[in-house]
Amino acid sequence: MFKNSLDNKRYHTLNYYYKTRYNSKVFKVSLNGGFSCPNKDGTNGFGGCIFCSNAGSGDFAGNPTKPLTEQFYAVRNVMLKKWPQAKYIGYFQANTNTYAPVEELKEKYEEILKIDNVVGLNIATRSDAISSEVYDYLEELNRKTDLTVEIGLQSMHDETLKLINRGHDLKNFEDCIKELKRRNIKVVVHIINGLPYETKAMMIDTTKYLNTLKIDGIKIHMLHIIKGTRLAKMYEEKHFHVLTKEEYIDIVIEQLENLNENIVIHRITGDPVKEDLIEPQWLLKKFCVLNDIDKEMVRRNTYQGKNIK
């Protein structure tokens, strides 16, 4: 049995992390707080990242026209039938969830924390959208609950960040991570494999770089091209290479080999909306991708952290 896993996976699973921390089944409930994004409204840029859908990476988050508590209970009531003793993490997912005055953040975050069996919050945001007042509030919140801040990086390469209209550079990201860690706040970083014109070596370098920042977790996504995005138009015009399933699996495994074993793997593939997906179609078979990663790691006799000296 490999450590940091309850089902003999060869990487540090989120299920293992929650089970050992809470001795209970734990669910993240995706919420849509109705926030905007500084990369869409002109503060830092217009149009958002070229891959971003209208839902702002919250395609499976709640309905923003519904109150947050109602969004939460819609998910929790389904889970209660099978796991009546479960605990919950409120996951503010869509758009940029620190991009508002502190009083608005307090109202929305603490509405969820009042719900029974909610043990923490995951807050997805951007490195350029946390003011000094929000840092102070997050530090205060971290003393009261199990707080994780999720920061999108996507790539460590500034030329890629410009290409995808990220709206900030690597230094801005690094400064944010250091500030969050200085305040003892847990950090999960999002990266995307298969961004236009990136090589395998560039994707591996991104994970090697993150390993130096002492992050707590990572979400690894495969780039998916969604209808109506600027990325879709770029793909139609230039037909850049989209990773095959085999290429993606190979890259993910090498990324895992170069990550410290203590870094929790929160996600290892994506969940595109079928009706909106242009490419890659293989991404729709999520569990096949997960199973094939497991099988290939067994075949290679490898595991997370293998290349860490």
C-alpha atoms as one frame of an Amber mdcrd trajectory, in Angstrom:
protein
   0.000   0.000   0.000   1.368   3.399  -1.013   1.273   6.096   1.651  -0.977
   9.149   1.321  -3.652   7.043  -0.371  -6.539   4.893   0.841  -6.949   3.039
  -2.457  -3.314   2.368  -3.374  -2.994   5.241  -5.804   0.566   6.344  -6.291
  -0.029   9.986  -5.467  -1.281  11.969  -2.465  -5.047  11.906  -2.845  -7.492
  14.506  -1.574  -9.666  11.736  -0.171  -6.728  10.573   1.974  -6.045  14.119
   3.153  -9.633  14.690   4.273 -10.095  11.237   5.787  -6.971  11.495   7.919
  -7.775  15.070   8.943 -11.453  14.571   9.801 -11.930  10.794  10.021 -15.051
  11.359   7.946 -16.263  11.659   4.377 -15.781  15.280   3.287 -17.404  16.951
   0.273 -16.581  20.218  -1.401 -19.779  22.050  -2.345 -19.249  24.361  -5.338
 -20.796  27.805  -4.935 -21.232  30.837  -7.137 -20.933  34.009  -5.101 -21.743
  36.281  -8.035 -18.265  37.819  -8.116 -16.702  39.421 -11.168 -13.079  39.287
 -12.369 -10.471  42.064 -12.675  -9.339  40.507 -15.952 -12.807  40.994 -17.436
 -14.032  44.358 -16.171 -11.046  46.430 -17.275  -9.250  46.700 -13.924  -6.396
  44.527 -15.171  -7.715  43.527 -18.591 -10.717  42.804 -20.760 -12.277  39.559
 -21.899 -10.668  37.297 -19.340  -8.279  34.449 -20.094  -8.720  33.131 -23.621
  -9.908  29.732 -22.378 -12.424  31.044 -19.840 -16.098  30.214 -20.368 -18.935
  32.617 -19.625 -19.298  30.873 -16.270 -15.797  31.964 -15.258 -14.508  28.450
 -14.537 -17.664  27.803 -12.564 -19.617  25.646 -15.011 -20.472  23.243 -12.193
 -20.835  25.833  -9.443 -24.202  26.931  -8.108 -26.744  29.192  -9.751 -25.698
  32.796  -8.970 -29.345  33.919  -8.999 -29.989  31.691  -5.960 -28.951  32.569
  -2.381 -25.714  30.901  -1.295 -27.427  28.841   1.397 -29.930  27.548  -1.141
 -27.099  26.623  -3.517 -25.381  24.772  -0.691 -28.419  22.799   0.473 -29.249
  21.714  -3.083 -25.989  19.742  -3.078 -25.910  18.741   0.570 -29.404  17.246
   0.563 -28.346  14.806  -2.152 -25.211  13.774  -0.260 -27.050  13.298   3.023
 -28.945  10.309   1.650 -25.773   8.274   1.236 -23.415   9.916   3.754 -25.499
  11.253   6.682 -22.381  11.862   8.804 -20.429  13.727   6.127 -18.683  17.055
   6.613 -18.503  19.841   4.054 -16.168  22.440   2.599 -17.790  25.474   1.003
 -16.027  25.999  -2.323 -16.318  29.489  -3.795 -15.459  28.500  -7.357 -16.768
  30.782 -10.108 -14.761  33.828 -11.207 -12.583  35.695  -8.660 -13.784  35.166
  -5.117 -11.724  37.803  -3.309 -12.614  40.533  -5.771 -14.983  42.538  -3.583
 -14.931  44.756  -0.485 -14.071  42.933   2.729 -17.554  43.435   4.177 -19.129
  41.680   1.194 -16.650  38.815   1.490 -17.386  38.437   5.199 -21.112  38.322
   4.581 -20.849  35.631   1.911 -18.150  33.465   3.447 -19.633  33.494   6.927
 -23.111  32.700   5.649 -21.702  29.313   4.621 -19.651  28.814   7.780 -22.842
  29.030   9.877 -24.230  25.865   8.259 -24.013  22.666  10.322 -21.070  20.378
   9.531 -19.274  22.941   7.369 -15.662  22.608   8.481 -13.950  25.005   6.111
 -13.800  27.088   2.952 -11.905  26.832  -0.312 -11.693  30.199  -2.055 -10.651
  30.336  -5.704  -9.083  33.593  -6.800  -6.277  35.306  -8.702  -2.914  36.529
  -7.475  -3.710  40.067  -8.635  -7.042  40.287  -6.811  -6.165  40.187  -3.105
  -5.876  43.586  -1.433  -3.953  44.133   1.799  -7.275  44.363   3.672  -8.366
  41.034   2.190  -5.066  39.410   3.160  -5.697  40.565   6.732  -9.235  39.185
   6.684  -8.097  35.847   5.231  -5.525  35.572   8.002  -8.262  36.198  10.563
 -10.557  33.692   8.845  -7.768  31.115   8.810  -7.696  31.186  12.603 -11.416
  30.308  12.729 -11.835  27.625  10.088 -10.027  25.257   7.724  -9.202  27.772
   4.996  -7.594  27.041   1.637  -6.981  29.686  -1.004  -6.805  28.425  -4.594
  -4.712  30.491  -6.988  -4.688  30.081 -10.745  -1.249  30.174 -12.316  -1.714
  27.910 -15.384   1.929  28.239 -16.461   5.160  29.610 -15.005   6.183  30.989
 -18.418   5.503  34.693 -18.886   5.268  34.330 -22.672   2.414  31.851 -22.188
   0.723  34.090 -19.621   0.736  36.906 -22.190  -0.585  34.623 -24.909  -3.541
  33.462 -22.805  -4.281  37.024 -21.619  -3.714  36.054 -18.010  -3.385  39.683
 -16.911  -0.451  39.220 -14.538   3.087  37.867 -14.637   4.921  35.178 -12.685
   6.363  37.631 -10.151   2.870  38.785  -9.176   1.872  35.152  -8.608   4.999
  34.368  -6.601   4.579  37.418  -4.373   0.989  36.361  -3.646   1.960  32.798
  -2.714   4.702  34.032  -0.403   2.300  36.433   1.309  -0.329  33.733   1.849
   2.272  31.307   3.201   3.703  34.032   5.452   0.275  34.161   7.049   0.128
  30.353   7.359  -2.731  30.050   4.865  -2.938  26.817   2.878  -2.500  27.281
  -0.867  -3.638  25.175  -3.825  -2.347  26.150  -7.280  -4.083  25.470 -10.606
  -2.042  24.629 -13.699  -3.107  23.736 -17.242  -1.333  21.251 -19.492  -1.525
  21.677 -23.248  -1.592  25.472 -23.449  -0.847  26.612 -27.013   2.773  26.103
 -28.097   4.029  24.874 -24.732   6.391  21.905 -24.855   6.426  18.965 -22.465
   9.586  20.389 -20.866   7.829  23.706 -20.213   4.928  21.937 -18.464   7.326
  19.887 -16.321   9.235  23.061 -15.429   6.010  24.602 -14.093   5.595  21.794
 -11.567   9.286  21.863 -10.623   8.930  25.575  -9.963   5.829  25.094  -7.797
   7.681  22.494  -5.776  10.039  25.248  -4.576   7.188  27.384  -3.190   6.031
  24.891  -0.555   2.453  24.880  -1.785  -0.044  22.590  -0.060  -1.946  21.274
  -3.056  -2.267  21.353  -6.822  -4.989  21.040  -9.442  -3.793  19.739 -12.790
  -6.097  20.471 -15.718  -6.013  19.557 -19.385  -6.666  22.509 -21.676 -10.096
  22.161 -23.201 -11.380  24.312 -26.005 -14.875  25.613 -25.331 -17.280  27.071
 -27.865 -17.537  30.849 -27.845 -14.121  31.505 -26.287 -11.208  33.369 -27.823
  -9.275  30.115 -27.557 -11.830  28.477 -29.838 -11.261  31.199 -32.439  -7.484
  30.792 -32.145  -7.816  27.037 -32.615 -10.032  27.499 -35.661  -7.510  29.870
 -37.235  -4.195  28.245 -36.267  -5.044  24.661 -35.322  -2.326  24.444 -32.670
  -1.564  20.983 -31.330  -3.949  19.569 -28.717  -2.452  16.904 -26.484  -3.531
  13.339 -27.045  -4.657  11.326 -24.041  -1.375   9.411 -24.131   0.670  12.623
 -24.192  -1.337  14.069 -21.317  -0.886  10.944 -19.182   2.857  10.932 -19.843
   3.187  14.587 -18.835   1.047  14.234 -15.688   3.088  11.283 -14.471   6.360
  13.169 -14.897   4.813  16.151 -13.113   3.833  13.916 -10.199   7.325  12.463
 -10.056   8.642  16.007  -9.605   6.217  17.028  -6.843   6.951  16.640  -3.146
   4.932  13.740  -1.717   3.296  16.076   0.835   1.571  18.133  -1.875  -2.070
  17.028  -2.093  -3.380  16.297  -5.596  -6.795  17.951  -5.598  -7.468  17.311
  -9.270  -5.682  15.463 -12.042  -8.020  16.017 -14.990 -10.881  18.307 -15.950
 -14.678  18.241 -16.281 -15.728  19.997 -19.487 -19.368  20.580 -20.356 -20.075
  18.066 -23.135 -22.317  20.344 -25.186 -19.717  23.137 -25.238 -16.568  21.085
 -25.808 -14.703  21.352 -29.110 -11.494  19.491 -28.181 -10.222  17.159 -26.841
 -13.143  14.740 -26.910 -11.215  12.114 -24.918 -11.483  14.403 -21.891 -15.184
  13.525 -21.588 -14.207  10.045 -20.351 -12.828  11.306 -17.048 -12.677   7.994
 -15.241 -10.911   6.351 -18.182  -8.235   9.050 -17.953  -7.869   8.548 -14.197
  -7.678   4.774 -14.571  -5.139   5.017 -17.367  -2.929   7.282 -15.245  -3.043
   4.694 -12.455  -2.238   1.821 -14.832   0.666   3.645 -16.436   2.144   4.549
 -13.048   2.018   0.878 -12.109   3.599  -0.116 -15.423   6.422   2.383 -14.885
   6.687   1.456 -11.203   6.679   5.141 -10.314   5.054   7.412  -7.744   4.669
  11.033  -6.623   7.962  12.501  -5.494  10.142   9.837  -7.108  12.495  12.458
  -8.591  12.744  14.542  -5.424  16.203  14.190  -3.904
